[in-house]
Amino acid sequence: MVLVPSKNMWMKRQQCPCGDWKCFVTYEGEADAASISSCSVNNGFGSSEGTVAPYVGMVFKSDDEAFDYYGNFARKNGFSIRKERSRLSPQLGVYKRDFVCYRSGFAPARKKQMGEHQRDRKSVRCGCDAKMYLSKEVVDGVSQWFVVQFSNVHNHELLEDDQVRLLPAYRKIQELDQERILLLSKAGFPVHRIVKVLELEKGIQGGQLSFLERDVRNFIQNRKKVVQENDALLTEKRETDSKDLLEACRTTKEADPFFVYDVTVDENNKVENIAWSFGDSINAYNMFGDVVYFDTTYCSMAYGLIFGVWLGIDNHGKNIFFACALLQDETPRSYAWALQAFLRFTKGRYPQTIITDIDPVLREAMRSDLPNTKHFISLYNILPRVSSWFSLPLGPRFTEFKYEFETLYRLENMDEFDYRWNQMVSQFGLNSDKHIALLFSVRMCWALSYTRGYFLARIVSSTYWKSVDTFLKGIFKAETCLRGFFEQVGISSHSKIQTHEEAQYMYIKTCLPIEEHARHILTPFAFNALQQEMVLSTQYAASEMANGSYLVRHFKKVDGERLVIWIPEDEQIHCSCKEFESSGTLCRHALRVLLVKNYFQLPDKYLLNRWRQESSLVYNGQSKQNISDGWFQEFNSLTGTLFSESLLSKERFDFVRRELTKEVTRLINSVRDMPTVDEVVMDVSLSPSNGL
């Protein structure tokens, strides 16, 4: 769709209320699907101000404010106005303004050229004397406009409301209507059909729009001229900036041999698609590339390019950057090239799971190029589409529909999901809706009953999506060229990879030996997730069955029974909730059975490498020190003893607080003066796939 150019180069795309999954509107800053889906509702004429007649001596802050006021008054009283004369002075600039009725004065006679044929149109001007004259004065250094003359005497008939709205001054097409008109025009709708669609969407009678059919036709024609002129300029700018971007990639490659990029060019040797990644990013992918989020929700307004970025999650739960691409369009060919380029960067190492938006074209590309990778669509990506697609058609019933939709999402049985889905579709009269059909056709990618067991590495959480938004907003600033954008990506991705984690003390909550064991192995992020399951496991009872399996249920029966299968020969444990398969963290049900079996340590296979402390990323050739070594245990023991002894009396407590503050401050200052890079670099070569 063609939109009015914005000051921002990069805009986030949102589904258009027209309902076509291919159709997007774009917006700046914070916006939600509800505000976008109501884009065609407003049919007002502006403010209700101006109902009181202007009078001599009335004061305005500016001449524009005065014109707006007089215009609103005219609209309410059956006529329109125009600007006639203004007068200038060297000291004050414009100091006089004359606003008159649209029928003021007389049209000058136009002489016809010899042989010229012209329609004899009657002028609307009839010498009407209605007017409002203004004069500017400076009072205490502040400019003010005073009404010095006003007349509301007309020598013509004033129009009723259904007639005055058709005057040219009021037949303005609002910006949201402009976008809708351009969208429908691009889709091949003739002008009369466009007008009919707008009337139906606004729920008004025919002929009640704030503009006429000829206004729509003129708008489309004028916009086509502007677009053609802008397209020529943008094409030239895009070619120049694409060359600069390619040169930036070449320069970076010379400086950093681990930097990788790929590019396609057309028959005229002009850049079509380009993708790149950094050495640190590839290293991060080698360790945490089991789950990848591929975001394609941003596009360039200036260049018409789609931005795709591959992101992941590290063992501290932080968002990490893998690679990115600028694509010419959203065709299967472009998506296939992007996926193939990414695999070239990663030397053919496929992700275990890829998370994307609900895009059928992208889904088809992944089926071809990532045949062994599970495809997941997050509810975070689906719910905005649901609001955009169904809020307008369902009206007040949408809230009920959304509740039912989210309930179905959480169902765990596939047959029950299919049955209740059909019930919901019939209940809301959506049997022939194409979006319902699309959602159902890809249900194996988003519905919990179909996706349980997909390894997602705790990536589908509100905290993670917030970090993604922060990362993307850091990139999509008001850049003026592609090279500037390339540099911003580099800065943002480098800061993501180089962010050091502060050591966090992990407190024991259950005093279970398996908790103490896990604390020395897992990162705080992974340990906290496991610890929460350990705490909850104490509220469950495990009943052994004849075949050696267990039924695990909550003591208050707040959730259903879970079947836990225990295979002692291989120390394997499987729960029907499939939490471990999804997150890499044992669930409360499996932990309950292990406690029944008197386990004091978790089997090594259930402490995945991707969640271990030693699997943390390498920063500038240095690995993070393993905080689970003997020194840290000794430190915890000493500090625990110190605080226990200090609490025996107020004198002890005051002494420890005073002396400890001084000593810790001295140590911090001493450490800060020490070098930050060791002369000997540790070699850490770990794979997150080990133990999966």
Solvent accessible surface area in square Angstrom, and as a share of the most:
residue,aa,sasa,rsa
1,M,59,0.26
2,V,50,0.28
3,L,25,0.13
4,V,64,0.37
5,P,100,0.63
6,S,35,0.23
7,K,174,0.74
8,N,39,0.20
9,M,11,0.05
10,W,9,0.03
11,M,11,0.05
12,K,50,0.21
13,R,22,0.08
14,Q,19,0.08
15,Q,0,0.00
16,C,2,0.01
17,P,22,0.14
18,C,47,0.28
19,G,6,0.06
20,D,53,0.27
21,W,54,0.19
22,K,130,0.55
23,C,14,0.09
24,F,33,0.14
25,V,10,0.06
26,T,24,0.14
27,Y,38,0.15
28,E,72,0.32
29,G,64,0.61
30,E,145,0.65
31,A,40,0.31
32,D,83,0.43
33,A,8,0.06
34,A,64,0.50
35,S,66,0.42
36,I,17,0.08
37,S,7,0.05
38,S,52,0.34
39,C,14,0.08
40,S,7,0.04
41,V,81,0.47
42,N,93,0.48
43,N,46,0.24
44,G,40,0.38
45,F,84,0.35
46,G,67,0.64
47,S,63,0.40
48,S,83,0.53
49,E,112,0.50
50,G,4,0.04
51,T,84,0.49
52,V,99,0.57
53,A,44,0.34
54,P,4,0.02
55,Y,122,0.46
56,V,96,0.55
57,G,40,0.39
58,M,27,0.12
59,V,69,0.40
60,F,8,0.04
61,K,165,0.70
62,S,40,0.26
63,D,25,0.13
64,D,86,0.45
65,E,74,0.33
66,A,0,0.00
67,F,52,0.22
68,D,89,0.46
69,Y,38,0.14
70,Y,0,0.00
71,G,14,0.13
72,N,33,0.17
73,F,7,0.03
74,A,0,0.00
75,R,26,0.09
76,K,111,0.47
77,N,55,0.28
78,G,4,0.04
79,F,0,0.00
80,S,4,0.02
81,I,15,0.08
82,R,56,0.20
83,K,103,0.44
84,E,76,0.34
85,R,134,0.49
86,S,53,0.34
87,R,91,0.33
88,L,134,0.67
89,S,26,0.17
90,P,131,0.83
91,Q,153,0.68
92,L,69,0.34
93,G,30,0.29
94,V,42,0.24
95,Y,61,0.23
96,K,55,0.23
97,R,55,0.20
98,D,1,0.01
99,F,1,0.00
100,V,5,0.03
101,C,0,0.00
102,Y,36,0.14
103,R,61,0.22
104,S,12,0.07
105,G,29,0.28
106,F,150,0.63
107,A,50,0.39
108,P,121,0.76
109,A,104,0.81
110,R,153,0.56
111,K,181,0.76
112,K,119,0.50
113,Q,130,0.58
114,M,197,0.88
115,G,62,0.60
116,E,58,0.26
117,H,179,0.80
118,Q,85,0.38
119,R,174,0.63
120,D,140,0.73
121,R,179,0.65
122,K,193,0.82
123,S,51,0.33
124,V,85,0.49
125,R,94,0.34
126,C,35,0.21
127,G,24,0.23
128,C,4,0.02
129,D,86,0.45
130,A,0,0.00
131,K,27,0.11
132,M,0,0.00
133,Y,42,0.16
134,L,1,0.01
135,S,13,0.08
136,K,33,0.14
137,E,89,0.40
138,V,75,0.43
139,V,67,0.38
140,D,140,0.73
141,G,68,0.65
142,V,89,0.51
143,S,50,0.32
144,Q,57,0.25
145,W,14,0.05
146,F,44,0.18
147,V,2,0.01
148,V,73,0.42
149,Q,78,0.35
150,F,44,0.19
151,S,24,0.16
152,N,60,0.31
153,V,111,0.64
154,H,33,0.15
155,N,93,0.48
156,H,27,0.12
157,E,147,0.66
158,L,70,0.35
159,L,49,0.24
160,E,118,0.53
161,D,89,0.46
162,D,84,0.44
163,Q,92,0.41
164,V,1,0.01
165,R,19,0.07
166,L,63,0.31
167,L,18,0.09
168,P,97,0.61
169,A,40,0.31
170,Y,35,0.13
171,R,35,0.13
172,K,134,0.57
173,I,23,0.12
174,Q,80,0.36
175,E,105,0.47
176,L,82,0.41
177,D,5,0.03
178,Q,38,0.17
179,E,30,0.13
180,R,13,0.05
181,I,0,0.00
182,L,15,0.08
183,L,20,0.10
184,L,10,0.05
185,S,26,0.17
186,K,131,0.56
187,A,71,0.55
188,G,60,0.58
189,F,65,0.27
190,P,62,0.39
191,V,25,0.14
192,H,109,0.49
193,R,116,0.42
194,I,0,0.00
195,V,20,0.11
196,K,105,0.44
197,V,28,0.16
198,L,0,0.00
199,E,12,0.05
200,L,124,0.62
201,E,49,0.22
202,K,26,0.11
203,G,66,0.64
204,I,47,0.24
205,Q,142,0.63
206,G,54,0.52
207,G,48,0.46
208,Q,78,0.35
209,L,3,0.02
210,S,9,0.06
211,F,7,0.03
212,L,44,0.22
213,E,70,0.32
214,R,133,0.49
215,D,22,0.11
216,V,0,0.00
217,R,96,0.35
218,N,74,0.38
219,F,27,0.11
220,I,12,0.06
221,Q,95,0.42
222,N,86,0.44
223,R,41,0.15
224,K,112,0.48
225,K,130,0.55
226,V,68,0.39
227,V,32,0.18
228,Q,125,0.56
229,E,115,0.52
230,N,47,0.24
231,D,71,0.37
232,A,66,0.52
233,L,120,0.60
234,L,64,0.32
235,T,73,0.42
236,E,113,0.51
237,K,83,0.35
238,R,51,0.19
239,E,48,0.22
240,T,74,0.43
241,D,12,0.06
242,S,7,0.05
243,K,135,0.57
244,D,59,0.30
245,L,2,0.01
246,L,18,0.09
247,E,80,0.36
248,A,4,0.03
249,C,0,0.00
250,R,115,0.42
251,T,64,0.37
252,T,33,0.19
253,K,77,0.33
254,E,150,0.67
255,A,90,0.70
256,D,45,0.24
257,P,96,0.61
258,F,150,0.63
259,F,0,0.00
260,V,41,0.23
261,Y,65,0.25
262,D,35,0.18
263,V,43,0.25
264,T,29,0.17
265,V,68,0.39
266,D,40,0.21
267,E,158,0.71
268,N,96,0.49
269,N,118,0.60
270,K,79,0.33
271,V,24,0.14
272,E,24,0.11
273,N,2,0.01
274,I,4,0.02
275,A,0,0.00
276,W,0,0.00
277,S,0,0.00
278,F,36,0.15
279,G,19,0.18
280,D,50,0.26
281,S,1,0.01
282,I,27,0.13
283,N,52,0.27
284,A,0,0.00
285,Y,0,0.00
286,N,65,0.33
287,M,12,0.05
288,F,0,0.00
289,G,0,0.00
290,D,6,0.03
291,V,0,0.00
292,V,0,0.00
293,Y,3,0.01
294,F,0,0.00
295,D,6,0.03
296,T,5,0.03
297,T,20,0.11
298,Y,17,0.06
299,C,15,0.09
300,S,2,0.02
301,M,46,0.21
302,A,29,0.22
303,Y,10,0.04
304,G,47,0.45
305,L,7,0.04
306,I,14,0.07
307,F,0,0.00
308,G,0,0.00
309,V,0,0.00
310,W,1,0.00
311,L,0,0.00
312,G,0,0.00
313,I,2,0.01
314,D,8,0.04
315,N,1,0.00
316,H,27,0.12
317,G,16,0.15
318,K,102,0.43
319,N,1,0.00
320,I,2,0.01
321,F,0,0.00
322,F,1,0.00
323,A,0,0.00
324,C,0,0.00
325,A,0,0.00
326,L,1,0.01
327,L,0,0.00
328,Q,70,0.31
329,D,55,0.28
330,E,51,0.23
331,T,56,0.33
332,P,76,0.48
333,R,157,0.57
334,S,2,0.01
335,Y,0,0.00
336,A,22,0.17
337,W,31,0.11
338,A,0,0.00
339,L,1,0.01
340,Q,74,0.33
341,A,0,0.00
342,F,7,0.03
343,L,21,0.10
344,R,119,0.44
345,F,11,0.05
346,T,6,0.03
347,K,184,0.78
348,G,39,0.37
349,R,69,0.25
350,Y,97,0.37
351,P,4,0.02
352,Q,77,0.34
353,T,0,0.00
354,I,2,0.01
355,I,0,0.00
356,T,1,0.00
357,D,14,0.07
358,I,2,0.01
359,D,18,0.09
360,P,33,0.21
361,V,27,0.15
362,L,0,0.00
363,R,28,0.10
364,E,92,0.41
365,A,6,0.04
366,M,6,0.03
367,R,136,0.50
368,S,86,0.56
369,D,21,0.11
370,L,8,0.04
371,P,85,0.54
372,N,129,0.66
373,T,15,0.09
374,K,90,0.38
375,H,18,0.08
376,F,6,0.02
377,I,2,0.01
378,S,3,0.02
379,L,34,0.17
380,Y,81,0.31
381,N,13,0.07
382,I,0,0.00
383,L,42,0.21
384,P,50,0.31
385,R,13,0.05
386,V,1,0.00
387,S,16,0.11
388,S,2,0.02
389,W,6,0.02
390,F,0,0.00
391,S,25,0.16
392,L,82,0.41
393,P,91,0.57
394,L,18,0.09
395,G,33,0.32
396,P,134,0.84
397,R,99,0.36
398,F,28,0.12
399,T,106,0.62
400,E,87,0.39
401,F,0,0.00
402,K,68,0.29
403,Y,155,0.59
404,E,37,0.16
405,F,0,0.00
406,E,41,0.19
407,T,31,0.18
408,L,0,0.00
409,Y,41,0.16
410,R,131,0.48
411,L,25,0.12
412,E,69,0.31
413,N,78,0.40
414,M,97,0.43
415,D,112,0.58
416,E,71,0.32
417,F,0,0.00
418,D,36,0.19
419,Y,139,0.53
420,R,65,0.24
421,W,5,0.02
422,N,89,0.46
423,Q,93,0.41
424,M,2,0.01
425,V,13,0.07
426,S,70,0.45
427,Q,93,0.42
428,F,9,0.04
429,G,60,0.58
430,L,12,0.06
431,N,112,0.58
432,S,115,0.74
433,D,35,0.18
434,K,119,0.51
435,H,12,0.05
436,I,8,0.04
437,A,60,0.46
438,L,26,0.13
439,L,0,0.00
440,F,56,0.23
441,S,59,0.38
442,V,8,0.04
443,R,45,0.17
444,M,64,0.29
445,C,3,0.02
446,W,0,0.00
447,A,0,0.00
448,L,56,0.28
449,S,11,0.07
450,Y,44,0.17
451,T,7,0.04
452,R,65,0.24
453,G,17,0.16
454,Y,36,0.14
455,F,8,0.03
456,L,13,0.07
457,A,0,0.00
458,R,67,0.24
459,I,0,0.00
460,V,57,0.33
461,S,46,0.30
462,S,79,0.51
463,T,102,0.59
464,Y,4,0.01
465,W,10,0.04
466,K,139,0.59
467,S,30,0.19
468,V,4,0.02
469,D,38,0.20
470,T,95,0.55
471,F,7,0.03
472,L,2,0.01
473,K,103,0.44
474,G,22,0.21
475,I,0,0.00
476,F,23,0.10
477,K,110,0.47
478,A,66,0.51
479,E,36,0.16
480,T,112,0.65
481,C,42,0.25
482,L,1,0.01
483,R,84,0.31
484,G,16,0.16
485,F,0,0.00
486,F,13,0.06
487,E,92,0.41
488,Q,29,0.13
489,V,0,0.00
490,G,16,0.16
491,I,112,0.57
492,S,13,0.08
493,S,2,0.01
494,H,100,0.45
495,S,61,0.39
496,K,55,0.23
497,I,4,0.02
498,Q,27,0.12
499,T,75,0.43
500,H,119,0.53
501,E,36,0.16
502,E,145,0.65
503,A,74,0.58
504,Q,90,0.40
505,Y,91,0.34
506,M,12,0.06
507,Y,151,0.58
508,I,54,0.27
509,K,141,0.60
510,T,31,0.18
511,C,113,0.68
512,L,39,0.19
513,P,62,0.39
514,I,0,0.00
515,E,0,0.00
516,E,64,0.29
517,H,38,0.17
518,A,0,0.00
519,R,29,0.10
520,H,38,0.17
521,I,31,0.16
522,L,8,0.04
523,T,0,0.00
524,P,7,0.04
525,F,67,0.28
526,A,4,0.03
527,F,1,0.00
528,N,80,0.41
529,A,15,0.11
530,L,4,0.02
531,Q,8,0.03
532,Q,112,0.50
533,E,16,0.07
534,M,0,0.00
535,V,53,0.30
536,L,45,0.22
537,S,0,0.00
538,T,77,0.45
539,Q,69,0.31
540,Y,11,0.04
541,A,53,0.41
542,A,28,0.22
543,S,49,0.31
544,E,108,0.49
545,M,77,0.35
546,A,120,0.93
547,N,119,0.61
548,G,28,0.27
549,S,8,0.05
550,Y,6,0.02
551,L,48,0.24
552,V,0,0.00
553,R,68,0.25
554,H,13,0.06
555,F,131,0.55
556,K,138,0.58
557,K,154,0.65
558,V,101,0.58
559,D,55,0.28
560,G,50,0.48
561,E,91,0.41
562,R,43,0.16
563,L,69,0.34
564,V,0,0.00
565,I,74,0.37
566,W,27,0.10
567,I,61,0.31
568,P,76,0.48
569,E,142,0.64
570,D,77,0.40
571,E,72,0.32
572,Q,54,0.24
573,I,6,0.03
574,H,77,0.34
575,C,15,0.09
576,S,43,0.27
577,C,23,0.14
578,K,82,0.35
579,E,50,0.22
580,F,40,0.16
581,E,64,0.29
582,S,28,0.18
583,S,5,0.03
584,G,4,0.04
585,T,8,0.05
586,L,4,0.02
587,C,5,0.03
588,R,61,0.22
589,H,11,0.05
590,A,2,0.01
591,L,0,0.00
592,R,51,0.19
593,V,0,0.00
594,L,0,0.00
595,L,29,0.14
596,V,65,0.37
597,K,69,0.29
598,N,113,0.58
599,Y,40,0.15
600,F,135,0.56
601,Q,110,0.49
602,L,6,0.03
603,P,10,0.07
604,D,99,0.51
605,K,81,0.34
606,Y,16,0.06
607,L,3,0.02
608,L,3,0.02
609,N,29,0.15
610,R,0,0.00
611,W,5,0.02
612,R,30,0.11
613,Q,16,0.07
614,E,72,0.32
615,S,5,0.03
616,S,7,0.04
617,L,4,0.02
618,V,32,0.19
619,Y,9,0.03
620,N,111,0.57
621,G,30,0.29
622,Q,45,0.20
623,S,19,0.12
624,K,50,0.21
625,Q,124,0.55
626,N,63,0.32
627,I,40,0.20
628,S,20,0.13
629,D,69,0.36
630,G,48,0.46
631,W,167,0.59
632,F,31,0.13
633,Q,85,0.38
634,E,103,0.46
635,F,95,0.40
636,N,23,0.12
637,S,71,0.46
638,L,114,0.57
639,T,38,0.22
640,G,38,0.37
641,T,78,0.46
642,L,64,0.32
643,F,99,0.41
644,S,72,0.46
645,E,83,0.37
646,S,1,0.01
647,L,127,0.63
648,L,125,0.62
649,S,49,0.31
650,K,155,0.66
651,E,144,0.65
652,R,109,0.40
653,F,78,0.33
654,D,40,0.20
655,F,111,0.46
656,V,20,0.11
657,R,149,0.54
658,R,129,0.47
659,E,56,0.25
660,L,63,0.31
661,T,82,0.48
662,K,114,0.48
663,E,79,0.36
664,V,66,0.38
665,T,71,0.41
666,R,128,0.47
667,L,91,0.45
668,I,77,0.39
669,N,79,0.41
670,S,50,0.32
671,V,92,0.53
672,R,185,0.67
673,D,125,0.65
674,M,118,0.53
675,P,121,0.76
676,T,118,0.69
677,V,88,0.50
678,D,84,0.43
679,E,176,0.79
680,V,121,0.70
681,V,88,0.51
682,M,112,0.50
683,D,131,0.68
684,V,40,0.23
685,S,97,0.63
686,L,60,0.30
687,S,36,0.23
688,P,3,0.02
689,S,53,0.34
690,N,79,0.40
691,G,43,0.42
692,L,94,0.47
